[in-house]
Amino acid sequence: MQIFKNKLNQTNSTSKAELISYVDPSLTDSKSPSIIFVPGGSYTHIDFKQSEKIALRFLSYGFQFSILRYSFVDEVSPLFPAPLIELAEAINTTRQNSENWQIDSKKVILMGFSVGGHIVSNFNNSWKSDWLTEKTGIKSDLLQPFATILGFPVITPEDGFPDADTLSTWSDNPQMIAADQHVTSDNAPTFIWATADDSLVSSANSVHYFLALQSKKVPSELHLFQHGPHGMALADETTAYDERHADARISEWSKMAIDWLQELS
């Protein structure tokens, strides 16, 4: 396995945004699909140790894998739209390196957990927008994701997360980052999973986004498990912070997502 690091948002000399790519040349003789993972962390931090474990799991499933280190609220004020611009640059970087990284450039998949799901869902709404092309200089056809996967995502402030004081550090126009309000028929197919009794980020976020996708006839699938805390990640001992974060039934979500992706191919 090889690890590549590419600095993003280079118009900002103080930016810490970076794409960390894990490439396994031995995966297949042909090119592999690629996942760009956007971790959670309340826009204040990222658990890179856990993220790397997720990377290794999906490498074992046959995906090349990258982790997006996006800007945090103490680095950009207000935060948005910086993470969307950085994700656009990450996708463009991935496609530019598709030959060296043995990636099928038509199958770049975005996966986001928690606030990472907030970035991915808003990007899915925006990849074809004129403003994003103007901000990045990247043509929209180079930004189109093949599909998106959302785990326990933050979607809209209307569903209780974050509080008003924190929200003001995210955006000076909160309605514009309410992802369920801006879905279009151009959104990429989306797989969503969450737990119904998540006490930090209400599962209503997932339901509202799923219904918005359905209203635009975007291929989408929602799995709402009955019990489980926020941040279950792989939902097994690999990423579990404690015994509550491991559940054999919920851990099947990753294989379910892969089966779903194969149906799209």
N, C-alpha and C positions, 0 to 999 in steps of 0.2 A: 504494500500500500504506500502511496505517495500523498503528501499533504502540501497543498499550495495555498498561499495567502496573498490576496489581492486587496489593496487599499481602495476604498470607495469614497465618493463625495470629495474628489480631489480639488474642487473649486474652493473648499474650506480647508485651509492649511492645518486647522486644529482638529479636524474630524478624526474620530477613532473608528469610524465605520469600516468594516472589513468583511470579506468573504473568505471563509476557511473551507477549502475543498478537499475531500477525502476521495482519492482515486485509486481503484484497484484494477490494474491492467489485466489481471487474470480472470475477471468476472466472466468474460465471454469472448469469443472470437469476433463477434459483431459488436456494434455500438449498443450501449445500455441506456435506459431511461435515467433521468437525473432528478433528484429531489433537492430543492433548496429549502432548508428548515429555518423557520423564524421562531426562536424560543420565546417563552414568557419571561416574566420578571418585573411586572408592574412599571415598565419603562424606566427602571432604576438600576437593573442589574440583569445578568444572564448566568445561569448555572452551566458553565462550560463542561464541567465534569459529567453531568447528566446528559448534556447535549451530545457529547462524544460517544456515550454509550448508545444513544439512539442512532447515531451515525453508523456505528459498527453493526447494529442489528439490521439496518436497512441495506448496508453493504452485503450482509449475508443473504439477503433476499434478492440480490442482483441489481441493486440501484447504485449508481454513483451518487455521492451525497455531499452537500455543502451546508455550512452553518452561516447564517447572516448575523454578524455583530452590527446592529443598527445603533443609531445615536440615542442617548438617554436624555431625560428631562433636565438634568443638570449640565448638559452640554449644548443644547439648542433650546431657545425660548422664543415663542412657543414651539413645541416639538414638531408638530405637523406643519408642512408635508414631508419633512426630511426623511422619515423611514420609508415612505413610498418612493421617493427619488432613489434612495439607496437600494431598495429592492429592485427597482427598474435597472439600475446599474449592475446589480448582481446577476440578473437574468441575462443582460447583454454580455457580461463577462463570461458567463457559462457558455453561451452560444458561440462567442468568439473563440473559446478554447475547446469546442466540441471535438475537434480532431485529436488534439493532444490528450484530452481526458476521456476519449472513447465514449462520447455521449451522443445519443440520438437527439439532434437539436429540435426535432418536432415533439419530443416528449420531455419537456421541462415541467416538472410538477412542483407546486408550492405547498408547503405544509407549515401550519402555524398553530402553536398552543397558547392559550390564554391571550395576553396582549399581542403575542405573535400572530394569533388568529385575527386580531383586530387589524393588524397591518395587512395580512394576506387578504382578508375579506374586502377591505377598502381598496387594495390594489386590484383585486378582481373586478371591482366596479369601475376602476379608473384606467386600466391598461390602454384602452383605445382613446382616451380623452386627449383633446388638443393641448390642454395645459401641461400634461405630463410630458408630451413630446417636446413642447417649448422649453420646459425646465431642464430636460435631460439631453435634448438633441438626438434622441433615439427614436427611430420610426416605430410606430405602434405595432407593425407586423413582427418586429423583433422582440416585443414585450409580451406577446400573447402566451399565457400559460396553457399547457395541455389539460391540466386539471388542478384542483386545490383540495387539500385535506385540512380540516379544522378540528382541533381537539379542545374541548371546554373553552370555546372562544369568547372573548369580549367582543361584542358587536355594537351595542348602543348604550350611551349613558342613561337612556331612559329606563334601562333594566337594572339600575341600582349600583353599578360600578363604573367609575370611581366616585368618590364624594366630590362635591362642587369645588372645593379648594384644589384638589388634585387635578380635576378636569381642566381648570384654568391653565395649568402648565402643559397640558396636551395640545390645546387649540384655543384660539380666540374666536372660533366659530364652531362650537360643538356639534351643531346640526350637520355640518359637512363631513364629520367623521362618524356619523351614525350609519353604519354600513347597510342596515336593512332598508334605509330610505333611498338608496342610490343604486340598487341593482338594475341591470339592463339585460336585454336579451343577448348581449355579447359576452356575458359572464361565462367563464369556463365551468365545466361540470364540477360539482362540489360534493365531497363526502364530509359529513359532520358527525362527531360523537361527543357526548357529554354525560354527566351523571345528574339525575333528577334532583338530588338533594345537596348539590354543591352549595355550600354556605357562603362562599366568597364571590363567585361569579354565577349568577342565576342561570339555570338552564333555559330560561325564557329567551336569553340571547340567541341560543342555537335554534330554538323553535321559530322565533321571529325572522331570522335570516333564512331558514329553510322555507318558510311560507312566502317570503319575498322572492326567492329563487323560483319557487313553483309558480308564482303569479306571472313570471316572465318566461315560463316553460323552459327553464334551464335544468338540464339533467342533474338531479341531486338526490342524496340519500342521507337520512338522519337516523342515528342510533342513540337512543336515550336510555341509559342503564339506570336501574332503580336506585342503587346506593353507591356512594363513593365520594371521597373528599376531592377538593380542587387539586389539580396538578398531578394526576396519576401517571402521566407519561406513558411508558410501556405497560404499566399496571402489573408488573411482576417484580421479582426480587432484584432485577438488574437496575432498575431506576427508583425503587420504592424508598422513601424517606423513613417509613415505619410500616408496620403490618397493615395499617389501613389503606396504604397505597398499593397493595398487591391484591389482585382478585383474578382468579384463573379465568372466569367468564369474561370479564372486561378486557383482559389481556388479548383476547381474540380479535380486538378491533383492528390491529395492524394487518392481520391476514384477511379480514373482511374488506379492508380498504384496498389491499392488493388485488383481491378477486374482483372488486368493483372496477379498478383501473384496467384490468384485463378485458372486462366487458366493453370498455370504451375503445380499446385498440382496434 
